[in-house]
Amino acid sequence: LDKSRLSYYLQDIIKDPEIPQTDGEWIERLLGLGLMADDGMGNRVCSIAGLLCFGIKPRRFLPQAGLRVMAFQGNDKEYQALLDVVLDAPLVGRWQRSASGRKELIDEGLIEKFSSQIEPFITQEASVIDKNMRREKSWYYPWEAIRETVINALAHRDWTRSVDIEVTNYSDRLEVISPGKLQNSMTVSKMVAGQRSPRNTLIMEILRDYGYVDARGMGVRTKVIPLMRNINQAEPVFEATEDYLKTILYRKRAGR
């Protein structure tokens, strides 16, 4: 586990008044937070939540912890991809406080790395340079809808499935495939209506602590659907099977 990320989480995010000083204190604190666990054989090990949120290289110990990001020129998977990478990083970024007290990102987490990789394929630079000598970008999708969909996949996927989350950009749409069927009695209709049933509660809580998700946990209903309707004039599509949940966001058409 990345102790610097953990220290920032305790001190700056959840405002813990007592930061562990020794290895023994760290182990006891992480056990209490659910970021470590007893494996039943007398060993203290990282929990899945601890590894995913704060692990230095999570895929080393949990191969499916990656995020596969692909881009194709057409509307189907082709032999030659414009982009095909598997990202490996803890879910949360590594931050620090500057001398002035400002919050600064010094090492990207998985969500920030995803943003850096996918942005060139979902934006277009304007032909005109603005007064600041920069070219403005137009987006083919509302970024918050993509971000919310990917974070939901990371927070709610079935981590016992040994496959990566896939995010694929085509010429007409972007698809996010989250491994595992919908948890408990959840259905697509209930999800769209705003019902909540988190599979990985601790992961969701940590993402909420950092501000990656809001406190309500209703991002599909309050962000994804209205943003796609209002900006792209297209309904998001949700396909649930026994093996995965696929979310399809359709690209904004020219002139919209």
FIMARZA-634762 format. One record per residue: residue in one letter; x, y negated, z of N, C-alpha, C, O, CB in turn. Coordinates in steps of 0.001 Angstrom, whole numbers. Each point is the difference from the previous one (the first is absolute). Glycine has a CB too. Layout:
<sites>
> A/X/Y/Z/X/Y/Z/X/Y/Z/X/Y/Z/X/Y/Z
...
</sites>
This chain:
<sites>
> L/846/1202/0/-846/-1202/0/876/-1245/0/1103/-4/547/-2933/1240/680
> D/1326/-2277/-1842/721/-1258/-107/-242/-820/1266/-1076/-565/196/881/596/-2728
> K/1214/-83/3379/-153/-665/1295/-246/-1503/-145/-702/-589/822/2185/2329/177
> S/-924/-2359/-2021/-223/-1442/-178/-1458/-282/-354/-581/-977/472/2970/696/-1216
> R/-2986/1151/-98/-1423/-157/-310/-841/220/1255/-951/-737/259/1364/1501/-2626
> L/-55/243/3130/-742/300/1219/116/-1140/1013/-981/-365/647/1367/2812/-1044
> S/807/-3000/528/200/-1100/952/-860/-1204/-372/-614/-633/859/2961/1430/-437
> Y/-2379/-1101/-1723/-831/-1122/-450/-1470/284/258/-744/-889/416/2442/325/-2167
> Y/-2120/1801/1505/-1393/369/233/-379/-189/1465/-1045/-574/305/1178/2213/-2195
> L/710/-1160/2787/-298/-116/1430/37/-1455/462/-903/-466/694/1860/2754/-338
> Q/88/-2990/-747/221/-1340/545/-871/-1066/-660/-572/-847/686/2893/1536/-178
> D/-2424/-651/-1838/-661/-1096/-708/-1419/314/-441/-815/-911/-144/3037/220/-606
> I/-2534/1966/533/-1328/346/-501/-960/299/1143/-1063/-614/94/2105/1515/-2178
> I/-675/43/2960/-929/342/1081/360/-653/1333/-671/210/1011/266/1940/-2169
> K/1485/-2953/1143/384/-811/1167/231/853/1255/-488/-330/1081/-822/-1568/-2050
> D/2037/2964/816/337/850/1139/995/-743/892/1041/-444/-484/-1446/2557/-882
> P/105/-2259/2661/895/-766/871/1291/737/371/954/-615/478/-2974/-492/406
> E/2045/2414/-1104/1183/791/381/499/794/-1198/-598/1008/-377/-227/-846/2756
> I/1916/-616/-2975/602/690/-1137/958/1062/521/859/-315/823/-1079/-1747/-2285
> P/103/3308/1014/892/1067/477/1466/-351/-237/348/-643/-991/-2149/2321/532
> Q/2650/-1246/1385/1433/-284/-99/820/1259/-251/1010/-50/-701/-1346/-1889/2219
> T/-79/3047/-963/754/1240/-154/-745/957/-922/-1184/-182/-279/2179/-115/2572
> D/-277/1326/-2764/-629/1001/-860/-1167/679/712/-1046/252/-598/3242/116/-556
> G/-2001/-81/2426/-1061/640/775/-1240/-884/92/-1126/481/-130/2868/741/1438
> E/-1529/-2517/-1083/-1129/-928/70/-713/-103/-1350/-1227/-83/-62/2418/-1203/1863
> W/-409/1292/-2870/-599/-51/-1333/-873/1231/-251/-1120/-117/-496/3090/-1218/-331
> I/-1456/2498/1168/-759/1237/-234/-1313/-23/762/-1049/336/-551/3187/918/199
> E/-2085/-1649/1620/-1224/-37/800/-996/-1016/-550/-1207/244/-13/2532/442/2019
> R/-806/-1832/-2463/-896/-1027/-540/-639/472/-1302/-1192/-214/-221/2595/-1575/1292
> L/-620/2426/-1929/-517/467/-1284/-965/1165/176/-957/136/-762/3069/-891/-327
> L/-1869/1587/2078/-962/1067/318/-1326/-614/431/-1069/465/-396/2946/1083/1081
> G/-1799/-2590/125/-1217/-661/471/-774/-675/-1120/-1227/-83/50/2344/-258/2123
> L/-401/-143/-3185/-650/-672/-1128/-513/983/-1055/-731/-381/-914/2211/-1579/1326
> G/-1086/3228/-274/-389/983/-1005/921/31/-1204/-315/646/-1000/-1997/-949/1749
> L/3443/-380/-672/959/-31/-1102/1003/1139/87/733/260/-954/-1003/-2724/848
> M/304/3138/1239/728/1253/163/-943/991/686/-1007/-387/592/3279/-809/-448
> A/-1925/2477/-236/-852/1032/588/861/1193/399/1138/140/-450/-3117/-900/-942
> D/1424/1608/2233/649/1258/375/-405/1053/-1018/-1189/176/-263/1204/-788/2740
> D/957/1319/-3057/-326/970/-1054/-461/1354/533/-210/934/-775/1868/-2085/-641
> G/-1818/1262/2747/-454/1260/585/1124/951/338/-229/1040/617/-1837/-1316/-1883
> M/3284/-68/870/1173/838/279/1030/-764/828/1180/350/41/-1572/904/-2182
> G/-90/-2303/2795/874/-769/866/783/-1098/-685/862/-621/621/-712/2619/719
> N/-435/-2251/-2618/717/-1037/-739/-873/-1233/-166/-1205/107/-228/2526/1649/-978
> R/-712/-2919/1320/-685/-1263/-258/277/-396/-1445/1156/-186/-381/-970/-539/2822
> V/-1220/596/-3234/161/-292/-1425/-878/-1188/-398/-906/-396/734/1432/2827/-1192
> C/-240/-2984/-712/-833/-1078/-529/-1382/532/-341/-127/1092/-553/2161/-2264/-348
> S/-3044/428/1219/-1336/333/-498/-91/-443/-1458/849/-753/-477/-1879/515/2802
> I/6/702/-3026/-180/-430/-1395/-169/-1512/-66/577/-655/-869/-1631/2871/296
> A/266/-2771/1487/-202/-1453/11/1304/-738/249/272/-1011/-647/-2602/1359/1462
> G/3142/148/118/1284/-632/302/928/35/-1199/641/-999/-328/-907/1645/2715
> L/340/510/-3043/870/152/-1159/-452/-886/-1156/822/-650/-645/-333/2994/1357
> L/-1792/-2371/-973/-507/-773/-1127/147/-1498/213/344/-731/-929/-1938/2565/470
> C/1338/-2288/1666/22/-1440/256/1399/-540/286/313/-1135/-359/-2616/1354/1233
> F/3138/583/-235/1284/-517/471/1203/862/-385/1121/-302/409/-2365/-702/1459
> G/1038/2068/-2643/1117/846/-410/907/-718/-988/-469/-798/-812/-953/2812/1187
> I/2717/-1734/-311/952/-657/-891/-154/529/-1425/-37/-793/-940/1636/474/2864
> K/-1687/1597/-2103/-243/628/-1300/-1061/1081/204/339/1177/122/2053/-1653/-940
> P/-3659/96/858/-1050/962/346/-47/1246/-887/-319/1083/491/-954/-3008/336
> R/1583/1799/-2120/-102/1151/-908/1043/1076/296/-145/1142/-434/-752/-2681/-1303
> R/1929/1182/2463/1019/1002/360/-613/1096/855/389/1163/-104/1403/-2918/1
> F/-2738/1394/940/-618/964/911/-1442/320/-377/-545/1025/408/2033/-1870/1385
> L/-2105/-51/-2581/-1388/208/-436/-54/-388/-1480/-279/-1153/-327/-704/686/2681
> P/1249/1431/-3256/138/-317/-1428/-1194/-731/-600/165/-791/-929/1255/2780/762
> Q/-2619/-1738/683/-1190/-649/-553/-207/-1417/524/-1032/-617/-265/19/2862/47
> A/1988/-2763/960/-124/-1352/549/260/-1079/-1040/-127/-1188/296/820/2090/1899
> G/-332/-501/-3410/290/-981/-1028/-1246/-558/-658/-1113/472/229/3239/688/-606
> L/-1916/-2163/-434/-1058/-616/-801/485/9/-1445/944/-707/-351/-1769/-773/2290
> R/171/2287/-2774/412/79/-1400/-720/-1072/-798/-1228/-89/24/1661/2564/187
> V/337/-3284/-917/-550/-1120/-758/358/191/-1463/1172/142/-348/-998/-1700/2343
> M/-1193/1559/-2850/209/215/-1434/-722/-1069/-807/-993/-576/442/1230/3047/-53
> A/288/-2718/-1581/-646/-928/-928/169/537/-1413/1071/472/-381/-644/-2450/1919
> F/-1515/1896/-2309/0/471/-1383/-538/-1090/-915/-802/-839/409/501/3219/363
> Q/759/-2349/-2020/-417/-1025/-948/-1430/186/-456/-698/-984/-245/3040/792/-490
> G/-2806/1449/612/-1347/276/-477/-968/259/1131/258/-336/1156/723/1251/-3216
> N/-2123/-298/1699/-1033/265/1005/10/1437/488/-990/473/558/-378/-2237/-1604
> D/2491/2469/839/150/1364/503/1477/241/306/860/-768/-432/-2878/1577/-905
> K/2310/257/2080/1385/324/301/692/477/-1277/-495/870/-716/-110/-269/3107
> E/1756/-1196/-2646/761/309/-1193/1341/597/407/378/-2/1171/-1523/-1855/-2453
> Y/1846/2364/280/1304/613/279/964/-1021/582/725/286/954/-1097/1349/-2813
> Q/373/-2819/1280/932/-1028/433/-717/-1017/884/-861/-741/-476/2223/1062/-1621
> A/-1014/-357/3365/-595/-956/928/807/-1294/-3/1224/22/-131/-2105/1862/1560
> L/188/-3003/-1284/690/-1273/168/626/-101/1384/1000/-690/199/-2590/-373/-1812
> L/983/1762/2559/489/26/1384/-403/1325/621/-1134/447/-171/975/-2975/384
> D/1061/3149/493/-310/1223/754/1006/120/1138/1102/515/-188/-2070/644/-1877
> V/586/-1632/3237/886/12/1158/-752/535/1215/-1220/-136/95/2528/-1816/-1027
> V/-579/2555/1847/-560/413/1279/666/-854/1076/1207/94/224/-1657/2305/-1037
> L/-340/-3218/1464/518/-916/1015/108/716/1340/-875/781/374/-135/-2744/-1588
> D/2081/1689/1922/239/623/1301/397/-1085/990/1091/-563/-88/-385/2752/-993
> A/-1588/-2476/2014/259/-1030/1003/-1039/123/1096/-1072/557/-238/2091/-2104/-1486
> P/-734/1041/2926/-1051/-56/1031/-1125/-911/-458/217/-906/-805/1480/1320/2618
> L/-2900/-175/-1301/-1162/-779/-443/167/-1488/287/-385/-834/-819/-1047/2834/1208
> V/1996/-2336/750/72/-1415/399/1365/-585/-325/1015/694/53/-2673/-265/1776
> G/1670/-1704/-2163/1241/-693/-266/786/-251/1283/-526/116/1106/-537/-1172/-3098
> R/2340/707/1813/835/-353/1156/116/-1516/32/469/-630/-947/840/2827/840
> W/-1747/-2758/1218/-58/-1449/152/935/-445/1112/436/803/824/-2809/-820/-1648
> Q/2670/-1261/834/731/-597/1109/-449/-1443/159/-600/-587/-900/2585/2113/515
> R/-1682/-2079/1541/-296/-1415/258/1257/-820/-255/1076/309/513/-2847/296/1204
> S/1619/-1646/-2512/1133/-890/-270/244/-883/1216/-756/38/971/254/-25/-3454
> A/1568/-807/2419/329/-899/1110/-1133/-986/256/-185/-464/1125/2620/689/-1672
> S/-3192/-540/-499/-1115/-942/156/-1286/695/451/-1027/-646/209/2065/-784/-1972
> G/-963/2775/1911/-1170/748/427/-869/488/-1140/-1074/560/219/1130/-1879/1827
> R/415/1103/-3267/-782/406/-1171/157/1499/-252/1087/558/158/-810/-2858/-1155
> K/-1363/2935/609/-7/1423/-306/576/223/-1397/-485/-582/-970/-1524/938/2470
> E/3058/498/-1608/655/225/-1282/80/1491/-302/342/804/867/981/-2917/-570
> L/-1647/2476/-1553/123/1382/-445/1440/243/-433/495/-679/-900/-2930/747/173
> I/3114/890/1351/1395/271/-345/183/1364/-651/1077/295/-519/-395/-1749/2405
> D/-1709/2283/-1867/75/1300/-663/-1425/430/-349/-840/155/886/2979/486/373
> E/-2406/-450/-2542/-1347/337/-437/-446/1366/509/787/945/59/-418/-2346/-2076
> G/-1662/1489/2386/-607/1281/270/-593/556/-1278/159/-590/-1069/-632/-83/3438
> L/-208/1798/-2269/-540/666/-1182/-982/-894/-757/-13/-10/-1231/310/2204/2389
> I/-1113/-2938/-427/-1006/-843/-640/657/-1137/-777/-433/-321/-1107/-1192/893/2930
> E/2662/-1182/-1258/712/-1059/-713/761/548/-1209/35/-636/-1053/170/-625/3207
> K/401/2434/-2005/714/621/-1126/-962/325/-1143/334/-173/-1172/1354/1130/2776
> F/-2875/-489/-1252/-1001/281/-1026/-355/-1276/-759/-83/7/-1228/-825/1889/2618
> S/702/-2974/-668/-342/-1272/-628/1072/-424/-1002/-314/-444/-1104/-943/-218/3170
> S/2519/803/-1676/1103/-402/-883/39/840/-1267/304/-513/-1077/991/-216/3077
> Q/-1601/2018/-1880/64/900/-1147/-1155/-196/-974/205/-3/-1214/969/1624/2661
> I/-2378/-1784/-927/-1189/-9/-858/-276/-1377/-600/-632/-82/-1053/-303/1920/2443
> E/1384/-2914/-762/-379/-1349/-441/294/-288/-1472/-851/-591/-664/1266/-131/2976
> P/753/1108/-2865/248/-316/-1415/-1002/628/-963/-150/-474/-1126/2531/293/1711
> F/-3067/1234/-162/-918/717/-886/-1463/-450/164/-865/401/-779/2434/1542/875
> I/-1831/-2761/901/-1379/-444/219/-122/-1518/-56/-1020/-562/398/632/2588/1001
> T/1431/-2688/-1894/-18/-1455/-137/508/-384/-1385/636/787/-701/-284/-1076/3192
> Q/-656/-940/-2853/492/-547/-1263/393/-1446/227/-765/-780/567/-698/2343/-1924
> E/2673/-1923/907/453/-1372/164/-640/-897/-1044/-155/378/-1161/2317/439/2114
> A/-2526/-2005/-517/-594/-976/-918/1059/-506/-976/1191/6/310/-2875/-686/1451
> S/1253/251/-2922/940/-504/-1010/453/-1429/318/1006/-479/-523/-2105/1952/-1190
> V/336/-2138/2582/301/-1394/342/747/-64/1329/-340/711/946/-1708/-1489/-2203
> I/3052/-64/1321/767/-205/1228/-622/-1148/785/-291/-1056/-562/2413/1912/-537
> D/-2328/-647/2413/-643/-1042/804/994/-1096/368/1157/29/-420/-2764/1672/1322
> K/1141/-2671/-108/831/-1155/352/1197/368/866/962/-762/96/-2993/-634/-246
> N/1969/2574/785/1128/468/811/942/889/-795/854/683/566/-2301/-820/1447
> M/1282/121/-3344/832/781/-919/-128/1498/230/963/755/-140/615/-2662/48
> R/-2787/2318/448/-284/1424/186/-1181/398/-871/-871/-808/-318/1764/732/2679
> R/-889/1341/-2730/-1119/538/-768/-991/645/972/367/888/769/1118/-498/-2812
> E/-2712/-831/2005/-1019/589/862/-358/1399/-495/107/308/-1187/-1007/-2603/1731
> K/474/3129/399/-383/1363/-338/-1505/162/74/-655/-551/884/2847/1389/-29
> S/-2730/-82/-1789/-1396/406/106/-26/1484/315/859/761/-446/-1629/-2563/-1180
> W/-217/2196/2393/-88/1369/487/-1127/737/-715/-1091/-538/-188/1997/-177/2427
> Y/-627/1951/-2633/-1009/828/-649/-1005/571/1006/-1091/430/-377/2768/133/-1391
> Y/-1303/-564/3033/-855/507/1074/137/-938/1191/1044/-634/157/-801/3047/-955
> P/-1254/-2520/1632/183/-736/1263/982/763/891/-250/1149/363/-2102/-2115/-517
> W/3460/327/502/1055/691/730/-500/576/1325/396/1103/375/1261/-2625/-1447
> E/-2508/807/1777/-486/488/1293/-794/1292/-149/-9/822/916/-60/-3175/-92
> A/-592/2548/-1953/-741/1245/-229/961/1169/-173/-239/1088/525/-1631/-2386/-1591
> I/2963/1074/326/1010/1060/-169/658/303/1331/122/1159/395/291/-1872/-2770
> R/9/-332/3062/698/174/1278/-869/760/994/482/914/670/788/-3038/-1078
> E/-2532/1761/511/-915/654/936/-192/1472/-372/-44/859/880/-1126/-3059/-487
> T/1057/2491/-1680/-191/1378/-452/1210/858/334/-149/1135/452/-1330/-1956/-2290
> V/2674/290/1619/1222/755/288/178/186/1503/373/1085/444/677/-1984/-2542
> I/-1308/-129/2877/116/122/1455/-1005/1015/530/326/788/887/466/-3170/-738
> N/-2003/2370/-680/-986/1002/407/490/1408/-296/-180/909/810/-1644/-2563/-1217
> A/2445/1836/-757/532/1315/-344/1074/425/995/27/1153/428/-531/-1584/-2848
> L/1374/-481/2786/1069/312/949/-559/289/1393/502/871/711/1061/-2315/-2036
> A/-2584/720/1700/-548/139/1354/-916/1208/154/-84/582/1082/243/-3037/-861
> H/-846/2835/-1298/-1051/1013/123/283/1326/-694/-816/917/87/-721/-2790/72
> R/2670/2000/-843/264/1229/-734/211/1178/950/216/-182/1198/792/-1171/-3047
> D/-1074/2548/1297/262/1220/760/1493/299/-102/496/404/-1051/-2851/505/623
> W/3060/-1115/1541/1456/155/-25/444/1459/26/1196/273/-103/-1030/-2461/1247
> T/-1086/3124/-1009/372/1415/-86/135/451/-1456/539/1074/-266/-1714/-656/2446
> R/692/-1226/-3118/133/323/-1425/1379/-421/-485/431/-1128/240/-2921/851/-595
> S/3175/1176/-321/1397/-252/-367/138/-672/-1365/812/424/-822/-174/1551/2190
> V/-1424/-3014/-1610/100/-793/-1229/-22/-1476/364/-557/-401/1022/-578/2219/-2378
> D/1755/-2615/492/54/-1440/233/-1320/-674/-373/-779/530/-791/3248/-476/368
> I/-2704/-1209/995/-1017/-905/-523/498/-480/-1364/1184/-292/-167/-1954/-443/2519
> E/-133/655/-3316/360/-477/-1335/-730/-1304/-322/-1214/-110/173/1619/2483/-912
> V/352/-3341/275/-573/-1237/-527/441/-102/-1452/1195/-62/-289/-1185/-1103/2577
> T/-979/1148/-3205/311/7/-1421/-697/-1150/-698/-1215/-169/104/1510/2649/-42
> N/504/-3276/-783/-549/-1108/-767/-53/367/-1480/1003/399/-592/-113/-2044/2286
> Y/-2085/1502/-2281/-206/236/-1428/-329/-1332/-671/-35/-1044/652/-776/3423/-223
> S/574/-2329/-1717/-297/-1230/-735/-1350/-590/377/-220/-1200/-166/1608/2053/-1698
> D/-2304/-10/2377/-1356/-479/290/-433/161/1451/-1101/-416/362/566/969/-2680
> R/1383/44/3159/-415/269/1373/1210/346/875/1093/283/-490/-3332/517/-352
> L/1999/-834/2143/986/452/976/-672/1043/886/-1106/-222/491/2340/-2019/-524
> E/-574/3374/237/-558/1088/799/873/273/1217/1228/-19/-79/-2246/1019/-1985
> V/364/-747/3185/690/390/1232/-587/1338/441/-1201/115/245/1637/-2555/446
> I/432/3453/-592/-439/1333/422/559/289/1384/1213/48/201/-1320/756/-2602
> S/-802/-612/3349/351/269/1394/-272/1472/298/-1149/434/-78/618/-2830/752
> P/1559/3175/-334/-185/1440/221/-921/311/1176/33/-670/1032/2227/1018/-1979
> G/-3086/690/765/-900/457/1054/-1430/-454/-229/-252/-1077/-539/2162/1038/2109
> K/-2836/884/-1148/-1404/-384/-128/-359/-1028/1073/738/-181/968/-1299/2452/-1933
> L/-562/-2932/786/-469/-960/997/-200/704/1336/-523/1113/55/-591/-2495/-1852
> Q/1536/719/2875/5/615/1317/-1397/70/616/-892/-784/-323/3213/-49/623
> N/-2469/1789/584/-1238/190/758/-1206/48/-948/28/727/-993/1002/-1909/2984
> S/-2069/427/-1698/-1202/5/-839/-41/-1203/-943/-1053/-339/-540/-158/1555/2359
> M/2371/-1862/-2012/51/-1183/-849/-322/357/-1445/405/1051/-496/1292/-2070/2028
> T/-2429/136/-2200/-303/122/-1415/341/-1328/-677/235/-1001/676/-2076/2714/-226
> V/1867/-1718/-1777/262/-1235/-724/-1070/-1035/321/313/-1177/177/814/2473/-2011
> S/-2376/-873/1912/-1094/-932/308/193/-639/1368/-195/-1206/154/-1351/2566/-1575
> K/1926/-563/2413/230/-544/1340/1196/-949/13/-26/-1031/672/-948/3116/322
> M/2024/-1734/-1741/1191/-842/-77/-337/-1352/-617/428/-1040/499/1009/3087/-696
> V/-2201/-2028/-884/-400/-1235/-673/-896/-848/905/34/-1229/-55/136/2396/-2170
> A/-966/-502/3051/-896/-712/921/739/-601/1187/-576/-783/756/-1244/2321/-1442
> G/3099/-1178/860/799/-582/1071/186/880/1218/536/-452/1012/-1330/-1685/-1808
> Q/356/3402/717/170/888/1146/1484/331/164/722/171/-982/-3046/798/644
> R/2763/-882/1587/1418/251/289/184/1370/636/-768/409/871/1151/-2872/-581
> S/660/3167/-746/334/1299/571/1469/286/-262/325/837/-842/-2692/0/513
> P/3268/-1526/1045/1426/131/-278/531/1398/324/-315/576/1041/557/-3011/-577
> R/566/2962/-1376/613/1305/222/1252/-132/869/252/835/870/-1154/-40/-3083
> N/1677/-1843/1972/1273/-188/697/-86/-1271/852/470/-1067/-394/808/2251/-1475
> T/-1891/-1036/3042/-346/-1158/824/1221/-823/397/-37/-1229/-65/-1913/2505/912
> L/3033/-614/-436/1168/-739/466/653/-783/-1144/419/-1142/190/-57/2884/1586
> I/-277/-1134/-2951/553/-713/-1152/-839/-1237/-293/532/-1081/-250/368/3239/-700
> M/-2203/-1987/985/-907/-1128/-266/198/-1105/1041/2/-1182/-344/-1677/2763/-698
> E/1839/-1206/2298/185/-995/1059/1294/-790/-188/32/-1211/217/-1324/2682/1339
> I/2354/-780/-1959/1283/-684/-205/-76/-948/-1190/497/-1124/66/711/3094/912
> L/-1826/-1523/-2063/-178/-878/-1154/-852/-1213/370/239/-1103/-492/-33/3085/-1043
> R/-1185/-1780/2388/-842/-1110/462/809/-943/885/-154/-1218/-91/-1888/2693/-24
> D/2901/-924/971/846/-833/853/860/-953/-828/191/-1159/366/-159/2988/1342
> Y/484/-1320/-2833/864/-803/-864/-779/-946/-914/579/-890/-624/1064/2743/700
> G/-2950/-1655/-149/-806/-847/-869/-135/511/-1418/-485/-722/-871/1195/-1144/2255
> Y/-287/3112/-1635/-174/563/-1336/-1479/276/-287/-432/-65/-1151/2732/1082/1291
> V/-3064/-712/892/-1448/190/-145/-691/-849/1043/597/-354/1016/-312/2708/-1913
> D/-1546/-2684/649/-709/-825/969/-642/871/1079/-45/1224/-115/-380/-2951/-1664
> A/-57/1084/2805/-502/717/1170/-1268/777/-283/-305/971/692/1325/-2709/710
> R/-1766/1315/-2422/-1277/659/-262/156/1354/-669/-843/880/176/-174/-3114/-362
> G/2108/2414/-593/195/1260/-680/-1046/288/-1058/-360/1156/-220/1420/-348/2266
> M/-1554/-1853/-2707/-1052/151/-1014/460/-592/-1333/-773/-650/-704/-1001/559/2503
> G/3045/328/-2133/591/-640/-1168/-654/347/-1319/-47/-840/-899/2117/841/2144
> V/-2581/1227/-1387/-649/374/-1254/-1226/-885/-227/-194/-548/-1086/1019/2934/1324
> R/-1634/-2513/787/-1246/-774/-139/245/-1506/-28/-668/-719/-743/-526/2559/1912
> T/2142/-2324/-370/175/-1442/133/1064/-589/-916/37/-1216/-190/-762/1480/2509
> K/1590/568/-2889/1061/-518/-873/-49/614/-1391/-188/-709/-989/1598/354/3001
> V/-1241/1679/-2092/179/645/-1301/-1197/-223/-916/160/-456/-1132/1272/2169/2230
> I/-2617/-1398/-619/-1194/-105/-843/-309/-1440/-390/-155/-276/-1190/-731/2316/2295
> P/788/-2979/-149/-323/-1381/-409/1072/-652/-858/-328/-764/-908/-973/566/2983
> L/2577/478/-1813/1065/-589/-812/-62/500/-1432/141/-782/-940/1289/595/2976
> M/-1640/1486/-2210/-89/547/-1355/-1235/-540/-725/60/-299/-1193/1136/2379/1963
> R/-2293/-2202/-64/-1214/-539/-616/181/-1464/-399/-339/-391/-1117/-1031/1994/2474
> N/1897/-2396/-454/48/-1440/-217/1105/-428/-960/-170/-949/-765/-753/677/3034
> I/2056/975/-2226/1147/-427/-804/98/787/-1309/233/-588/-1056/962/-38/3166
> N/-1368/1936/-2051/131/820/-1208/-1335/368/-639/-36/592/-1079/2120/296/2045
> Q/-3181/-1240/-297/-1336/356/-483/-96/1498/-310/-579/414/-1004/324/-2733/60
> A/838/3105/1833/1/1452/-176/-139/672/1358/615/-418/982/819/221/-3055
> E/-2244/1232/2114/-182/755/1240/1159/979/189/362/701/-945/-2876/-923/745
> P/3098/287/1384/969/1072/245/-716/1345/7/-1169/90/373/2635/-1659/963
> V/-759/2604/-1750/-565/1350/-52/720/874/1017/1228/-22/90/-1831/-246/-2541
> F/-163/1035/3216/557/892/1007/-406/1437/-329/-1188/304/-112/1115/-2143/1869
> E/1059/2716/-1909/-256/1398/-304/574/870/1117/1215/51/191/-1182/-531/-2682
> A/-903/1156/3219/428/839/1112/-151/1475/-365/-1059/432/-455/401/-2234/2090
> T/1735/2571/-1428/-33/1441/-218/507/684/1274/264/-664/1002/91/388/-3526
> E/-224/1582/2479/553/741/1130/1500/-245/151/576/299/1046/-2347/1437/-1365
> D/2404/-2278/-722/1460/-151/0/480/-1438/117/1131/-235/424/-1052/2265/-1784
> Y/-918/-2999/992/484/-1383/10/-1158/-983/-64/-1142/350/-299/3258/391/-806
> L/-1761/-2000/1402/-883/-1131/-263/700/-864/-1042/1118/-467/217/-2145/514/2144
> K/364/-253/-3482/557/-854/-1054/-795/-1301/-52/-1229/0/-61/1997/2024/-1276
> T/-26/-3136/1364/-607/-1323/-170/468/-573/-1329/1197/-14/-287/-1296/-371/2801
> I/-838/-85/-3322/314/-554/-1311/-401/-1472/-22/-1156/-347/246/834/2611/-1356
> L/1292/-3118/814/-235/-1436/-137/204/-360/-1468/1072/234/-557/-320/-713/2960
> Y/-1782/-91/-3028/91/-315/-1423/582/-1391/-218/-328/-962/694/-1630/2456/-1133
> R/2829/-1553/-550/720/-1231/-307/-941/-1099/-506/-1006/273/-656/3031/1101/125
> K/-1674/-2614/853/-770/-1140/-480/125/-86/-1511/1102/51/-546/-753/-1279/2723
> R/-1473/1098/-2841/8/-114/-1457/355/-1411/-436/-226/-970/724/-1487/2780/-864
> A/2271/-1902/-1050/385/-1311/-535/-1211/-920/-60/-1078/395/-445/2922/668/-897
> G/-1645/-2299/1798/-1085/-975/-36/-814/-63/1266/-827/-898/157/744/1257/-2550
> R/303/609/3337/-769/-29/1246/705/-870/1027/-489/-154/1119/-420/2451/-1590
</sites>
